[in-house]
Amino acid sequence: MSYYKYHVFFCTNKREDGRACCQDFDAVEMRAYMKSAIKERGLSGTGGVRINSAGCLDRCAQGPVIVVYPEDVWYTYVDKADLDEILDEHLQKGNVVERLVIKAG
C-alpha cells in the first residue's frame, strides 16, 4: 500500500525564454488553491492526498498540467472550477474526469 492514496503534481514551471509554460496560467496560485481545498475537506496526510509542485512536465502545449498518481492520469485545467471537479470526482470518488484528461501523444 502506498503512503498516499493520491499524489498530485502541479507543474509550476516558469520558462524565462518566453515559450509557453504552466506559470502563464497562475499555476502556483492554482496549486495553493487545491492544497487548501484538500486540507479543508480533511483529505490531506497519510492515506489521503498529497499536493506537490513539479518542475516542467514537458506538456506545456496542452495548457497547465497536473498529473495524479498512482493512476498516472494527466489533466489540464482552465480555472478553479475544473480543479474542484478533479477534486470531487477523482480525488474523492475515484472517477477520472475525462473532459480534462490530456491524451497520450
DAVEN-V212141 format. One record per helix or strand of 3 or more residues. SS is the DSSP state (H for helix, E for strand). FROM is the first residue (numbers start at 1). LEN is the number of residues. If there is no record, write none. Layout:
# DAVEN-V212141
SS|FROM|LEN + SS|FROM|LEN
This chain:
# DAVEN-V212141
E|6|6 + H|22|4 + H|27|14 + E|49|6 + H|60|3 + E|65|5 + E|73|4 + H|80|13 + H|98|3
